[in-house]
């Protein structure tokens, strides 16, 4: 009678079976094709949710009226207006209780939504429309802002004052997820502050002044 012996390859196989399965690649929600890490997103305006898509499907839903307007491709532009500076009075009027927030317009309910990241994700509030108009509504960035798919991302620091960027909405939720994973204590802790600094450095590197967007 033969004897079954566990050789080194067999032991390695058992060890691999005990390890968690490698993550499966993300796939396009519409055609099922695998998408790269830096894939595009759609906003489902009825559910207010982000959906992963491939490049071909993102181009399809950029067409006006595609899918009855329910799905909208998130743009990839980053803009700033060097001529429009916010002061402490405008910041206070917006009612932002922390140093970082983003605001977008929900087209389904025709209202502004203000969110700020924290340990539980994104805390939502509805800014006062008059305060919004006084602080941001008359600026060129606000005029450029596309409902549902773009946001005005705000950060206030002692060194730089108040900075405002027009960014894709998925970038804002990326920031929310990053901070939620590393947040510690009341103010986020050192790791969260470093993550925040790194994120805004990347945003600044991708941002163009608004005046160049008009001629590009």
Protein Blocks (a to p, Z undefined) as FASTA:
>chain_A
ZZddddfklmmmmmmmmpccdddddddfklopacdfklccdddfklopacdddfklmmmm
mpghiahlmaccddfbdcddfkbccdfklmmmnopabfbdcddddfklopaddddddfko
padddddfklmmmmmmmpmklmmpcghjaccdddddfklopadddddfklmmmmmmmmmm
mggcjlnpjmlmmmmmmmmmmmmmmpccfklmmmZZ
